[in-house]
Amino acid sequence: MSETKNMSRVHILVECALMIAIGTVLMMVKIYELPNGGSVTLVSMLPFVLVSFRHGPKWGMITGLACALLQMMTGWYAPPAGTVLAYFGMIMLDYIVAFTMLGTACVFAKPFKNRMAGVVVGTAVVCLIRFLCSFLSGFLIWGSIVTDGMGAVIYSLGYNASYMVPETILTTLTAAVLFKVAPALFGSAE
């Protein structure tokens, strides 16, 4: 491996580590938090979306996975069912898949010739994927908690939408504004 390629890889690793740190700090800045997990944060998903745009889905997904593991260590909520399958499902849906998929924003942006449209769509789609993971986890794993007389599907939809819709809007708008003022942060168009 050439020294230049090695330095480039080190540069990307350092940048990904910084984005994980920034994302983790932003996750701690909560606009509001729900009692059974979930919160609207100060655009904590944006650093992982940026890695995707800057370095592609491989680096984006690795960074998202690292974030998921860190989230599990700092914000663990045990599912009420208490079975091995429930724990595995929660780990996969609420953490591994939800955060790893944030690193695929560039994939959803690729079909768009207008780079701004791609950034907006890519960001919104990965936020929607994270919402779908939370929604599925909500009724498949967390459905045994109090649902205020509603079915588990309706309750999960409302509960998870109450924080993921504002989080998605905030993250997508911030990505659009950031792209408008500093498009270089999103890497070069491929």
N, C-alpha and C positions, 0 to 999 in steps of 0.2 A: 504494500500500500504506500502510495507516495506521501511525502510529508505534507503537501498541500491538501490532499484529500483527508488525511488524518487531522489536520488543523480545522478543516471544515466540519468534520464530524464532532470534534471537541466543541467548536463554536455552537453547533446545533444543540448538543447535550447541555451546555451551560445555559443557552437560551430556554430550553425546555424546563430545566430546573428552576430558572427564574420565574417562568410562567406558572409552574406548580406552586411556588411560594406566593406569588401575587394572587393566584386563584384561591389559595387557602386563606390568605388574609382577607380577601374580599368575601369569602364565605362566612367569615366571622362578623362582618358588618351586615347585620340583619335589619331590614326595614320593618318586617314583622315575621313572627314565627308561630307556627301552629302547634297545638299540644301533642300531637302524635307524630311529629316529624314533618319536615317540609317548611321552607321559609322563602321569603322574597329577600334576596341579598343584593348587594351593590355590584351587579353584573359579574358575578363570580364565574359564570360559564365562558365569558369572553376570552380570557387568556388561552383557553383550550381551543376555541374556535380560531384564534389568531395563529396558533401553532399549525393548525391544519392548513390555513391559507398560505402560511410562510414556507412550510416544509413538507406539505403533502399529508395524505391520510395515515401513512405508516407512523410518522413521528407524532402526528396528532393523536392517533389511537394509543400509542405508547404513553404519551403524556396524560391522556384521559384516564388510562388504566392506573397510572401512578397516583393520580388524583383520587380515583375510586378507593384505592388501598389506604391512602391517607385519610379519606373521609370515613372509612370504616373504623379506623383507629381513633378518630376524634369525635364522631357523631353517631355511634352505634345505638340502634333501637332494636331490641329483641322482639320478634314477632310473638303475638299472644298464643299461637298454636303450640309452640314449643317442640315441634318435631324436627327431625333432621332435614326432611324435605322442605319444611317451611323456612328453616335457616338457610338452606341452599338456595331456595327460590328468592328469598329476600336479598341474599348476597349478590346473586346474578342480576335481578331486576333493579333493585334500588341502588346498587353500586356499580358492579362490573359493566353490564351492558349500558346502563344509563350514562355513565361518565365516559366510557371508552368511545361511544358513538359520537360524542361531541367532536372528536377528532376527525370526523368525516365530512365536515362542512364544505370543504373544497370539492368533494365529489358531487354534491348537490348543486354547487355553483357552476361547475364546468360547462353545462349546456348553454349558459347565458353569454351572449356576446357582450352585453352591457355588464361591465364588471360590478357596478353598484348593485344592479339587480341580482347578480350572482351572490354577492356578499349578503344581501338581505335574505334571499331565498335560502341559501346554504345555512345561514345562522338560524333562521326560523324553523327550518326542517329538523335540524339536530335538536333544537329545543323541544319541538313537537315529539321527536323520538324519546327524549328523556321524559316528557309528560306521559307518553304511552306506557313506558316502563313503570312509572309510578302508579298509573291507573291500573295496569294489570296486577301489580303487586298489591294494590289496595283492595281489590276484590278477591283475588286468589289467595292471598296470604293474610292480609289484615282484616278480611271480611268478618271475622268473629268479634271485632270490637263493637262498641256501641255505635249504631247507625242511625240513631234518632228516629226509629220507626221506618226508615227507608230501606230498600233493598241494597245489598252490598255494591252492586254495579253503579246505581245512581249515587249512592253515598261517596264511593271512590271517585267517580267522575267529578262531583261537586267539590269534594275535599281537595283533590289534587289540582283541579282547575283554579281553585281559590289562590294558590300561590304560584303555580306554573304559568298561568296566563299572564299575570303581571310581570313575572320574571322573564318570560319570553319576549314580551313587548319591550321591556326595559333593555334587555340584552340586544335585541334586533335593532332598536332605535340607536343605541349607543354604537353598535357596529357600523351602522350607516353614517352616523355623524363622524365617527373616527375615520372611516374610509374617505369621507368628503374632505376632511382637513389634513389627513396624513395617509394617503393611499399606499405609500411605501411600506407601512407597517403590515400590510396584507401580502407582501411579497410581490413578485413579478407575475404578470399574466402569462399563463402557459398555453 
